[in-house]
Amino acid sequence: MISAGSLAIALGFVLTRVFADTDPARSQPASAPATHPASLPRIVVNDDVVLNFFQKYEPDVYKQMMVLKDKDKAKYETLMKDFYKEVGHLLDLQRRNVPLFEITMEDRRVGFDSLQLARHIRDDKLSPQELDKANKDLQALLDKQFDLRQKIRQAALDDQKARIEDLQKAYESVLEQFAQREKTKDDLIKQRMDDLMQKNPKVEW
């Protein structure tokens, strides 16, 4: 049986995720592109939501959380509170960008496997043949995880590019309106003079 301390370290690993820096859903602007709706209701996260998420997507983590709950309730509760924000972001990512969510979850699984395998190599007494195989397996996992994280970073770049393009379109629209006002300056001033003669003139013009 794995110790509560080792278990806490393993579980804590999933809190240090690459997508914390690259997930587009985490840096959502006020005027988000249409592909990233900003008006979605806030996701409410509690213990049940976290456990249900792990049970569905990361059953090994779920099982180990149950072990930790029995072995070290204080550590379990601390980790659970940390997982609130983590799972909330994942659920938000899932409803905003399903393909990116799936890549992120695969990255988490591979990352967790690499952590466990590295601990096996580091802490267990392996024969030369076992050590060679374990090192090759770890290399393969890291190669796979690198490719997954590149896809995540590419998604972030694509998202930023889309935002820049949206800002460019908005800028061009405002610029066109500005130029049009310059062309119709005399008409606009006359309209404003007429408006001011009314009992309740408009504030803006």
SVG drawing of the C-alpha trace seen along z (x, -y; Angstrom):
<svg xmlns="http://www.w3.org/2000/svg" viewBox="-39 -76 61 84">
<polyline fill="none" stroke="black" stroke-width="0.4" points="0.0,0.0 1.4,-3.4 2.0,-5.8 -0.2,-8.8 2.8,-11.0 3.8,-9.5 0.2,-9.6 -0.2,-13.3 2.9,-14.0 1.5,-12.0 -1.8,-13.7 -0.2,-17.1 1.5,-16.6 -1.7,-17.3 -1.8,-20.8 1.3,-21.8 -0.1,-21.6 1.3,-23.2 -2.2,-24.4 -2.2,-26.7 0.0,-28.9 -1.4,-28.1 -5.1,-27.3 -7.0,-29.9 -10.0,-29.6 -8.0,-30.8 -7.3,-34.2 -10.6,-34.9 -11.0,-38.6 -14.1,-40.6 -14.9,-40.7 -14.1,-37.1 -14.3,-35.7 -17.5,-33.9 -15.8,-30.6 -15.1,-31.3 -18.4,-32.6 -17.9,-34.8 -21.5,-34.6 -21.5,-31.0 -22.7,-30.6 -20.1,-30.2 -19.3,-26.6 -19.9,-25.8 -17.4,-23.3 -17.6,-21.4 -16.3,-18.1 -18.8,-16.0 -18.0,-17.7 -14.3,-17.1 -14.7,-13.5 -17.2,-12.8 -14.7,-14.4 -11.9,-12.2 -14.1,-9.1 -15.0,-9.7 -11.8,-11.0 -9.0,-9.9 -10.2,-6.8 -6.7,-6.1 -6.6,-9.5 -10.1,-9.0 -9.1,-5.7 -6.1,-7.2 -8.0,-10.2 -10.3,-7.7 -7.3,-6.1 -5.9,-9.4 -9.3,-10.4 -9.0,-7.4 -5.3,-7.7 -4.8,-11.4 -8.1,-13.4 -6.3,-16.8 -4.2,-16.3 -7.2,-15.1 -9.2,-18.2 -6.2,-20.5 -5.8,-18.8 -9.5,-18.8 -9.7,-22.6 -6.7,-23.0 -8.5,-20.8 -11.6,-23.1 -9.9,-25.7 -8.2,-23.0 -11.3,-21.0 -13.3,-24.2 -10.9,-25.3 -11.0,-21.8 -14.8,-21.8 -14.8,-25.3 -12.3,-24.2 -14.4,-21.2 -17.5,-23.3 -15.5,-25.9 -13.1,-23.7 -13.7,-20.0 -10.7,-19.0 -8.3,-21.0 -9.9,-19.5 -9.3,-16.0 -5.6,-16.8 -5.2,-18.3 -6.7,-15.2 -4.4,-13.0 -1.4,-15.2 -2.5,-14.8 -2.7,-11.0 0.7,-10.7 2.2,-13.1 0.9,-11.1 2.2,-7.9 5.6,-9.4 5.7,-10.6 4.8,-7.1 7.3,-5.4 10.1,-7.8 9.3,-7.0 9.5,-3.3 12.9,-3.8 14.2,-6.0 12.9,-4.1 12.7,-0.5 15.6,2.0 15.5,3.0 17.6,5.4 19.7,4.0 17.2,5.4 14.2,3.9 16.0,0.6 16.8,0.4 13.1,1.2 11.8,-1.3 14.1,-4.1 13.0,-3.4 9.3,-3.5 9.9,-6.8 11.6,-8.2 8.6,-7.2 6.2,-8.8 8.1,-12.0 8.3,-12.0 4.5,-11.6 3.9,-14.3 6.2,-16.7 4.1,-16.4 0.8,-16.8 2.1,-20.0 3.1,-21.3 -0.4,-20.8 -1.7,-22.7 0.7,-25.6 -0.3,-25.6 -3.9,-25.9 -3.0,-28.9 -1.2,-30.5 -4.2,-29.9 -6.5,-31.4 -4.3,-34.5 -4.2,-34.9 -8.0,-34.8 -8.3,-37.5 -5.8,-39.7 -7.7,-39.2 -11.0,-40.1 -9.3,-43.3 -8.0,-44.2 -11.6,-43.9 -13.0,-46.0 -10.3,-48.6 -11.0,-48.9 -14.7,-49.3 -14.1,-52.1 -11.6,-53.7 -14.2,-53.6 -16.8,-55.3 -14.3,-57.9 -13.5,-58.7 -17.2,-58.8 -17.9,-61.4 -15.2,-63.6 -16.8,-63.5 -20.2,-64.4 -19.0,-67.0 -21.3,-69.8 -24.4,-67.6 -23.6,-66.3 -23.1,-69.7 -26.4,-70.9 -28.2,-67.9 -26.7,-68.7 -27.8,-72.3 -31.4,-71.1 -31.2,-68.6 -30.1,-71.2 -33.2,-73.3 -35.3,-70.4 -36.5,-70.3 -34.5,-67.2 -31.5,-67.1 -29.4,-64.0 -26.2,-63.8 -24.1,-62.1 -23.9,-63.0"/>
</svg>
